[in-house]
């Protein structure tokens, strides 16, 4: 009689090997779902960072182009574009140097027509980025017998403010 009662109890869910197997399968499914969620979160995070890196490089290309394009006939507009894409100490230093730059550009009737050769993301995270830009510029002015080509490599530091990448630092490198 005791044997019959044990069999009846196991059929009603009284334990046994099959309950243990189902619990193990359920635990395995939970682990797989958690791992898949973590992978998806990591991929999404990388995608957002890659997008920001691309935006920073694009902004640095525009900033470098604005910086190397300068024409004595459109000087105010050209320097205003540089200032509009700048912030902080770089913006202040550039603004402070405009009068001296204007004298040089207007005296020689200088024109610098620039083009971007290449640009690459160096470092950064979140709202800060460092980009290196290679640019060429054809310079003409009254003191030159023929146009001169200049090659620039610029390290541009950017910060993201109000959804826009702005130049916070720029220096010539190598």
Secondary structure, 3 states (H helix, E strand, C coil): CHHHHHHHHHHCCCCCHHHHHHHHHHHHHHHHHHHHHHHHHHHHHHHHHHHHHHHHHHHHHHHHHHHHCEEHHHHHHHHHHHHHCECHHHHHHHHHHHHHHHHHHHHHCCEEEEEEEEEEEEEEECCEEEEEEEEEEEEECCCCCCCEEEEEEEEEEEEEECCEEEEEEEEECC
